[in-house]
């Protein structure tokens, strides 16, 4: 897989916040040790962000005119959020050229909706990339395997015919949504303590629904907070589980790209490596 990364995403920080630069920095350094190479992204243009977000949300992020306890108004966050969205766009474009790609940037995105931010997310990176693919005439399925429901992604695409959104997530857990499926958004709520076997069986069922949709492209919100020792969640996956997840994704035969969402354990780097090294 092609890996997209920029050291610029390490420049911002809110002290004590779980979505810290260290989680991505250690992953980058570990992958570099293992011999992976990295591509530098370009920031998304404001017109790209506008295809899924309102001008009001874009203006509030640009002017730091918002308050969210989990999603702080940090200097320069508009530029960092645009860079993360740009990396997702680059991953999408690479996948359409026959090269699966993974964006290893922050901030994450799947909690950002059309006109709201939250959950550490400012703009919805994956949604921006997906909408750009749709504008190229592609039919897209989104697989969200972060431990939290992607309420922002669902908000953006609910009711669409050209997108299928599929999410596996723990309940009860932030943001409290995704308790049932709605229209084109298929939600698979998982109890705390879900085992690897239960998770993979559910994922197989979810992937069968994706295959019935007959998409041209598979977009994946990859969260590693389903790991058993993640401090914010309670799903019982091990490091090797991420290789098994990757195998199921590859077996679809679909072109695919990935964007990093959550994952807050000190062992995140091993989970990311397991996912990326699996053919």
C-alpha positions in Angstrom: 0.0 0.0 0.0 1.0 3.6 -0.6 1.2 5.5 2.6 0.6 9.2 2.7 2.1 11.3 5.6 3.2 14.8 6.4 5.2 15.8 9.5 3.1 19.0 9.4 0.3 17.1 11.1 2.5 16.8 14.2 2.7 20.5 14.7 -0.5 21.1 16.6 -1.4 19.8 20.1 -3.8 20.2 22.9 -2.0 19.1 26.1 -3.5 16.0 27.7 -5.8 15.4 24.7 -5.9 11.7 23.6 -5.7 12.7 19.9 -2.1 13.7 20.3 0.7 14.0 17.7 2.5 11.2 19.5 0.0 8.5 18.2 0.8 9.3 14.6 4.5 10.2 15.1 5.3 6.8 16.7 3.4 5.0 13.9 5.3 6.9 11.3 8.7 6.2 12.9 7.9 2.5 13.3 6.8 2.1 9.7 9.9 4.0 8.6 12.0 1.5 10.5 10.2 -1.3 8.8 11.1 0.1 5.4 7.9 1.8 4.3 8.1 4.9 2.1 5.8 7.9 2.4 4.1 10.3 0.0 3.7 14.0 0.9 0.1 15.3 0.4 -1.2 18.7 -0.8 -3.8 20.4 1.3 -7.4 20.2 0.1 -8.7 23.4 -1.4 -11.6 25.2 0.3 -13.7 24.3 -2.8 -13.0 20.7 -2.1 -14.2 21.0 1.6 -17.3 22.8 0.4 -18.6 19.7 -1.5 -19.6 18.1 1.8 -19.5 20.9 4.4 -21.5 24.2 4.7 -19.8 27.5 4.3 -20.8 28.2 7.9 -18.8 25.3 9.3 -15.8 26.1 7.1 -15.9 29.7 8.3 -16.2 28.8 11.9 -13.1 26.5 11.7 -11.2 29.0 9.7 -12.0 31.8 12.2 -11.8 29.6 15.3 -15.4 30.6 16.0 -16.5 27.5 17.8 -16.4 25.7 21.1 -16.3 21.9 21.6 -14.6 20.4 24.6 -13.3 17.4 22.6 -12.4 19.4 19.5 -10.4 22.4 20.6 -10.1 25.7 18.6 -6.3 25.5 18.0 -4.2 28.0 16.1 -3.8 26.9 12.5 -6.3 24.0 12.8 -8.0 25.0 9.5 -4.8 24.4 7.6 -4.1 21.1 9.4 -7.7 19.9 8.7 -7.3 20.8 5.0 -4.1 18.9 4.8 -5.7 15.8 6.3 -8.5 16.1 3.8 -6.0 16.5 1.0 -4.3 13.3 2.1 -7.6 11.4 1.9 -8.2 12.9 -1.6 -4.7 11.7 -2.7 -5.4 8.2 -1.3 -8.6 8.1 -3.3 -6.9 9.2 -6.5 -4.1 6.6 -6.1 -6.7 3.8 -5.5 -8.4 4.7 -8.8 -5.1 4.4 -10.5 -4.7 0.9 -9.2 -2.7 1.6 -6.1 -4.3 1.0 -2.7 -3.4 3.9 -0.3 -3.6 4.7 3.4 -3.6 8.3 4.8 -1.7 8.4 8.1 -2.7 12.0 8.9 -4.5 13.8 11.7 -7.0 15.2 12.6 -9.4 12.4 12.0 -12.8 13.1 10.3 -15.7 10.8 10.6 -17.5 12.7 13.4 -17.7 15.9 11.3 -21.1 16.3 9.6 -22.3 18.8 7.0 -22.7 21.6 9.5 -21.0 20.3 12.7 -17.7 19.3 14.1 -16.9 17.1 17.1 -15.2 14.0 18.4 -11.7 15.3 17.5 -12.9 15.9 13.9 -13.1 19.3 12.1 -13.7 18.2 8.4 -14.7 14.8 7.2 -11.6 13.7 5.3 -13.0 10.5 3.9 -16.3 12.1 2.9 -14.5 14.8 0.9 -12.6 12.1 -0.9 -15.7 10.0 -1.5 -17.7 12.9 -2.9 -14.8 13.8 -5.3 -14.9 10.1 -6.5 -18.6 10.4 -7.0 -18.1 13.5 -9.1 -15.9 11.4 -11.2 -18.8 9.1 -11.8 -17.9 6.4 -9.3 -20.3 4.5 -7.1 -18.7 4.2 -3.6 -19.2 2.0 -0.5 -17.8 3.3 2.8 -16.7 0.8 5.5 -16.2 2.4 8.9 -14.3 0.2 11.3 -13.5 2.8 13.9 -14.9 1.8 17.3 -17.2 4.9 17.4 -20.1 5.4 15.0 -19.3 7.8 12.2 -22.2 10.1 12.8 -20.7 12.8 10.6 -20.3 10.5 7.6 -23.9 9.2 8.1 -25.1 12.8 8.3 -23.4 13.7 5.0 -24.5 10.7 3.0 -27.8 9.5 4.5 -30.4 8.8 1.8 -28.1 8.9 -1.1 -28.3 6.3 -3.9 -24.7 6.5 -5.0 -23.2 5.8 -1.6 -23.5 2.9 0.8 -22.3 3.6 4.4 -21.5 0.5 6.6 -20.3 0.9 10.2 -19.2 -1.5 12.9 -19.1 0.2 16.2 -19.5 -0.2 20.0 -22.7 0.7 21.8 -23.2 2.4 24.1 -20.4 4.7 23.3 -19.8 8.3 22.0 -21.5 9.7 20.0 -24.6 7.6 20.9 -25.8 7.2 17.3 -25.8 4.3 14.9 -28.2 2.1 17.0 -30.0 0.9 13.9 -29.7 1.0 10.1 -31.3 3.8 8.2 -31.8 3.9 4.4 -28.4 3.5 2.8 -26.6 3.6 6.2 -26.1 0.1 7.5 -25.1 0.0 11.2 -23.8 -2.9 13.1 -23.8 -2.1 16.9 -21.4 -4.2 18.9 -21.5 -4.9 22.7 -18.6 -4.1 24.9 -16.3 -7.1 25.1 -17.0 -8.3 21.5 -14.5 -11.0 20.7 -12.4 -11.2 17.5 -14.6 -14.1 16.2 -17.8 -12.1 16.8 -16.2 -9.0 15.2 -14.9 -10.9 12.1 -18.2 -12.7 11.6 -20.1 -9.4 11.7 -17.6 -7.9 9.3 -18.1 -10.7 6.9 -21.8 -10.0 6.9 -21.2 -6.3 6.4 -18.9 -7.0 3.5 -21.5 -9.2 1.8 -23.8 -6.2 1.9 -21.1 -4.0 0.3 -20.6 -6.6 -2.5 -24.4 -6.6 -3.2 -24.2 -2.8 -3.7 -21.7 -3.4 -6.5 -19.5 -0.3 -5.8 -16.7 0.9 -8.1 -14.6 1.9 -5.0 -14.3 1.0 -1.3 -13.4 3.8 1.1 -12.4 2.7 4.6 -12.4 4.8 7.8 -9.8 2.8 9.7 -9.9 3.2 13.4 -7.6 1.1 15.6 -9.6 1.9 18.8 -11.2 -1.6 18.6 -7.9 -2.8 20.0 -8.3 -4.5 23.4 -6.1 -2.1 25.4 -7.4 1.1 23.9 -8.1 3.5 26.7 -11.4 4.9 25.3 -13.2 1.7 24.2 -14.0 -1.9 25.1 -13.8 -4.2 22.0 -11.5 -7.2 22.4 -9.4 -7.3 19.2 -5.7 -8.1 19.3 -2.9 -6.8 17.0 -3.1 -9.8 14.7 -6.9 -9.1 14.2 -6.0 -6.1 11.9 -4.3 -8.4 9.5 -7.4 -10.6 9.4 -9.5 -7.5 8.8 -7.2 -6.5 5.9 -7.5 -9.9 4.3 -11.3 -9.6 4.2 -11.0 -6.2 2.6 -8.6 -7.3 0.0 -10.7 -10.4 -0.7 -13.5 -8.2 -2.0 -11.4 -7.5 -5.1 -12.5 -3.8 -5.0 -10.1 -0.8 -5.4 -9.8 0.7 -2.0 -8.3 3.4 0.1 -8.1 4.1 3.8 -8.0 7.2 6.1 -6.9 7.0 9.7 -9.6 7.7 12.3 -9.1 6.7 16.0 -6.7 4.5 17.9 -5.2 5.8 21.2 -3.3 2.9 22.7 0.6 3.1 22.9 0.5 0.0 20.8 -1.2 1.8 17.9 1.9 1.5 15.8 1.9 -2.3 15.9 -1.8 -2.4 14.9 -1.2 0.0 12.0 1.8 -2.1 10.9 -0.1 -5.3 11.0 -2.8 -3.8 8.9 -0.4 -2.4 6.3 1.9 -5.3 6.0 -0.8 -7.8 5.3 -1.0 -8.3 1.5 
